[in-house]
Amino acid sequence: MLEAFAQPLSASTRYCAVFGHPIRHSASPALQNAGLAALGLDWRYLAFEVHPDNLREAIRGAQVMKFIGVNLTVPHKLLAMDMVDLLDESAQTWGAVNTIRFEARAKDGIWRPLRYFAETVPSEIRAHGFNTDAVGLGRALREDLGMELAGAKVVLLGAGGAGRVAALKLAAEKVSQLFLVNRTLPKAESLRDEIHQRFPEVKAAVGYPGQAVDLVVNATSLGLKPEDTSPLDESQFSLRQARAVYDMIYRPAETPLLRAAKGAGCRVANGVGMLLYQGTEALEIWTGRTAPVEVMRKALLNNIYGT
Ligand SMILES: NC(=O)c1ccc[n+]([C@@H]2O[C@H](COP(=O)([O-])OP(=O)(O)OC[C@H]3O[C@@H](n4cnc5c(N)ncnc54)[C@H](OP(=O)(O)O)[C@@H]3O)[C@@H](O)[C@H]2O)c1
């Protein structure tokens, strides 16, 4: 609908894109094109299926074709750490790249995002890597659950890519205690050790807590499939001991974990907010403008849930 307000494609149209494998179900084009149209930009956001073996060439291709930037999704976020020319502090801190901004060296020698060059883009271009997932999670926990993270006690389920970023972000937000639970124990143990090293003031432990907590976060992929059970072992920890539950999964809208949490009287939210805010942050990195959050939220909900 909003697309109707976008300017027609022309030889001046600029491009952003998302690379993933698979990519077919990505909601990012709907999210970002709504934002670009609302900002009145003659830009488009595309989605490409890129095999990890071809990621370096795909990034280079976008660079030489003077794309404004790209997003990276599963399984590219770690691989891209070695494929960009420089890493923003966000990518260094969280150890993954989900947003690249292309920048060109202007006549005065200063590197500027490609949005600055309306006519001729200088030929010397670099790829600058960022991470917006952690910001997205922090904002979603605050806005969707009203969470005050500093001093909170948190159970984190999952120690994969998203689990690691979540654990580090929660520690950086100065949660007081972090209980790490993962099917593959050594991954939770190595995350605990990393937190002890980088955030010594945060008490991180592996396993369920023997006390009430403020928040449970699901960063496992359990709940994506209809036959999946809850990732939380209720024989070890009762949801009645949690004030709020955040599930990073957004499709389906209500996972078995969220259903059970609602039944136990917890405040709940699914992962759509995290997806929205990582996207609004990326748009701001590319455009230098405030993202039209409500327009983008509407487009995202419409794309995912048809609402
Ligand atoms: N809302 C958002 O914006 C957003 C952003 C990123 C990710 N996510 C969601 O977060 C979830 C994890 O993504 P990821 O990138 O971290 O994936 P990943 O790196 O593949 O990690 C998957 C995690 O799920 C666990 N897991 C998988 N199958 C399991 C099972 N049958 N039983 C118990 N644990 C199981 C894994 O445990 P092992 O270590 O034992 O394999 C691991 O902790 C996905 O559902 C993804 O959609 C959402």
The ligand as an ORCA input file, in Angstrom:
! r2SCAN-3c Opt
* xyz 0 1
  N      13.446    -11.388     16.500
  C      14.585    -11.228     15.878
  O      14.886    -10.156     15.340
  C      15.575    -12.358     15.879
  C      16.918    -12.116     15.571
  C      17.817    -13.199     15.594
  C      17.342    -14.466     15.899
  N      16.039    -14.657     16.186
  C      15.523    -15.995     16.529
  O      16.358    -16.544     17.544
  C      16.424    -17.960     17.388
  C      17.885    -18.421     17.403
  O      18.556    -17.883     16.273
  P      20.144    -18.066     16.116
  O      20.553    -17.227     14.986
  O      20.817    -17.922     17.442
  O      20.258    -19.618     15.702
  P      21.460    -20.620     16.018
  O      22.746    -19.903     16.069
  O      21.265    -21.742     15.066
  O      21.147    -21.166     17.508
  C      20.037    -21.992     17.757
  C      19.837    -22.144     19.266
  O      18.660    -22.939     19.465
  C      19.010    -24.127     20.182
  N      18.195    -25.251     19.699
  C      17.941    -25.558     18.410
  N      17.158    -26.659     18.361
  C      16.949    -27.038     19.642
  C      16.230    -28.117     20.232
  N      15.575    -29.022     19.490
  N      16.203    -28.207     21.586
  C      16.863    -27.269     22.344
  N      17.559    -26.245     21.840
  C      17.607    -26.130     20.496
  C      20.483    -24.314     19.906
  O      21.038    -25.146     20.893
  P      22.436    -25.938     20.607
  O      23.523    -24.927     20.887
  O      22.393    -27.050     21.552
  O      22.400    -26.359     19.162
  C      20.978    -22.878     19.968
  O      21.068    -22.419     21.294
  C      15.696    -18.298     16.097
  O      14.402    -18.719     16.428
  C      15.638    -16.977     15.363
  O      14.502    -16.898     14.533
  C      15.138    -13.636     16.185
*
